[in-house]
């Protein structure tokens, strides 16, 4: 058996947990794992395959709706007269709202994207963000996380199984493996993006 589809993931979870009596609740456990991947206090999943590039045009409003599946922003830039300019991020509590129209300089993210001022023209906005993939189901047999990092799904779902079974020892064991799998995927992705750190070479003989 391989962890390549939604159906096979469910079978593997049942085999690993030795709990064939919980097969009717596996969907709930997978949903719990998917939520925890992107909303835990230790390390959320942020890999290149989740990055999405989108464009939109500004209107006479300082606000733009967040795209479907938005997790977090990587960068945002504005195009004017074929030239691009990076918009700088400000935390919501640090954003200075200017009561005038003009070329936006800053943005923040709450439940929507907000500029520091109302755009004075229909600028093209390009934003790169991490998107949460469509969850697994009978109508969506796989996604990029299951394809590239199936152990994240396996350990996360097993954590949810043992949380339900009130088996704290097993739940903690699989939660640790789950977070370690996320951390490993993030680290591997980062190394692939930037390459290895430069090595130091020492010329001549050493004592």
C-alpha positions in Angstrom: 0.0 0.0 0.0 1.2 3.5 -0.8 0.2 6.9 0.5 -0.8 8.2 -2.9 -4.5 8.8 -2.7 -7.2 9.7 -0.2 -8.5 6.1 -0.2 -5.1 4.6 0.4 -4.3 7.2 3.2 -7.5 6.0 5.0 -6.4 2.4 4.7 -2.9 3.1 6.0 -4.3 5.1 9.0 -6.5 2.1 9.9 -3.5 -0.3 9.6 -1.1 1.9 11.6 -3.6 2.6 14.4 -5.0 -1.0 14.6 -8.4 0.6 14.9 -10.6 -0.7 12.2 -13.6 0.3 14.2 -13.0 4.0 13.5 -13.2 3.8 9.7 -16.4 5.8 9.6 -14.7 8.7 11.3 -11.4 8.8 9.3 -12.8 11.8 7.3 -13.0 13.8 10.5 -9.5 12.9 11.5 -8.1 13.9 8.1 -10.0 17.3 8.4 -8.4 17.8 11.8 -4.9 17.1 10.4 -5.4 19.5 7.5 -6.5 22.3 9.9 -3.5 21.6 12.2 -1.1 21.8 9.2 -1.8 25.4 8.7 -2.9 26.5 12.2 -0.7 25.2 15.0 1.5 27.1 17.5 4.7 25.4 16.5 5.3 25.4 12.8 2.9 25.7 9.9 3.5 24.2 6.5 5.0 26.7 4.0 6.5 25.0 0.9 7.0 26.2 -2.6 4.3 24.0 -4.1 1.8 26.0 -2.0 2.9 29.4 -3.4 0.4 31.1 -5.7 0.8 34.2 -7.9 -2.3 36.2 -8.6 -3.1 39.6 -10.0 -5.9 42.0 -9.6 -6.7 45.7 -10.3 -7.2 48.3 -7.7 -10.5 50.2 -7.4 -11.6 53.3 -5.6 -11.3 51.4 -2.3 -8.5 50.8 0.0 -9.7 47.2 0.4 -9.2 44.1 -1.7 -10.7 40.7 -0.8 -8.3 37.9 0.1 -8.0 35.2 -2.5 -9.6 31.8 -1.9 -7.4 29.5 0.2 -5.2 32.4 1.4 -2.8 31.4 4.2 -0.1 34.1 4.3 1.5 36.7 2.1 5.0 36.5 0.7 5.2 39.7 -1.4 3.1 42.3 -3.2 4.0 44.7 -5.9 2.2 47.4 -7.9 2.6 48.1 -11.7 2.5 51.6 -13.0 3.5 52.7 -16.5 5.1 49.3 -17.1 7.3 49.8 -14.0 6.9 47.7 -10.8 7.2 48.8 -7.2 7.2 46.6 -4.1 4.6 47.5 -1.6 5.8 47.4 2.0 4.0 45.4 4.7 2.8 46.9 7.9 1.2 45.1 10.8 -2.4 46.2 11.2 -1.7 48.1 14.4 1.3 49.9 12.8 -0.5 50.9 9.6 -0.9 54.6 9.2 -4.1 55.2 7.2 -3.9 58.4 5.1 -7.2 60.1 4.4 -6.5 60.9 0.7 -6.0 59.2 -2.6 -2.7 58.5 -4.3 -0.2 55.7 -5.0 -0.3 53.1 -2.2 3.0 52.6 -0.4 2.1 50.1 2.3 -0.4 47.3 2.8 -1.6 45.2 5.7 -3.7 42.0 5.9 -6.6 41.3 8.3 -9.6 39.5 6.9 -8.8 41.4 3.7 -6.0 43.3 2.1 -5.9 47.0 3.1 -3.8 49.8 1.6 -2.5 52.9 3.4 -4.5 55.2 1.1 -7.2 54.9 -1.6 -5.6 54.2 -5.0 -6.0 57.2 -7.4 -6.0 54.9 -10.5 -6.6 51.3 -11.5 -3.2 49.9 -10.8 -2.3 46.3 -11.4 -1.5 44.5 -8.1 0.5 41.3 -8.2 0.7 39.3 -5.0 2.5 36.1 -4.2 1.0 34.1 -1.3 0.8 30.7 0.3 -2.5 29.0 -0.5 -4.1 26.2 1.5 -4.7 23.3 -1.0 -8.1 21.8 -1.5 -8.7 19.2 1.2 -8.8 15.5 0.5 -12.2 13.8 0.0 -13.9 11.2 -2.2 -14.1 13.9 -4.9 -10.5 15.1 -4.5 -8.2 12.1 -4.2 -4.9 13.9 -3.8 -3.2 17.3 -3.5 0.3 18.7 -3.5 0.9 18.0 0.2 -0.1 14.3 -0.1 1.9 14.0 -3.4 5.1 15.5 -2.0 4.9 14.9 1.8 2.5 12.0 2.5 4.0 11.4 6.0 2.6 14.8 7.1 -0.9 13.5 6.3 -0.2 10.1 7.9 1.2 11.4 11.2 -1.3 14.2 11.4 -4.3 11.9 10.9 -2.9 9.3 13.4 -2.5 12.1 15.9 -6.2 12.9 15.5 -7.2 9.3 15.8 -5.5 8.9 19.2 -6.8 12.3 20.4 -10.2 10.9 19.8 -9.3 7.6 21.5 -8.0 9.6 24.5 -4.6 7.9 24.2 -2.3 10.7 25.2 0.9 8.8 24.8 0.2 7.8 21.2 -1.3 11.2 20.4 1.8 13.0 21.6 4.1 10.6 19.8 2.3 11.1 16.4 1.9 14.9 17.0 5.7 15.2 17.5 6.2 13.2 14.3 3.6 15.4 12.5 5.4 18.6 13.5 8.8 17.2 12.7 7.5 16.2 9.2 6.3 19.7 8.6 9.6 21.2 9.9 11.5 18.8 7.6 9.5 19.7 4.6 9.9 23.4 5.3 13.7 23.0 5.8 14.1 21.0 2.6 12.1 23.6 0.7 14.2 26.4 2.1 17.5 24.7 1.2 16.2 24.1 -2.3 15.2 27.8 -2.7 18.5 29.3 -1.5 21.0 26.4 -1.9 23.5 25.2 0.6 25.4 27.6 2.8 28.9 28.5 1.5 31.7 26.2 2.8 34.9 27.6 4.3 38.1 26.4 2.7 41.5 26.5 4.4 44.5 26.8 2.2 47.7 25.1 3.2 48.4 22.6 5.9 46.7 22.6 9.3 48.2 21.6 12.6 
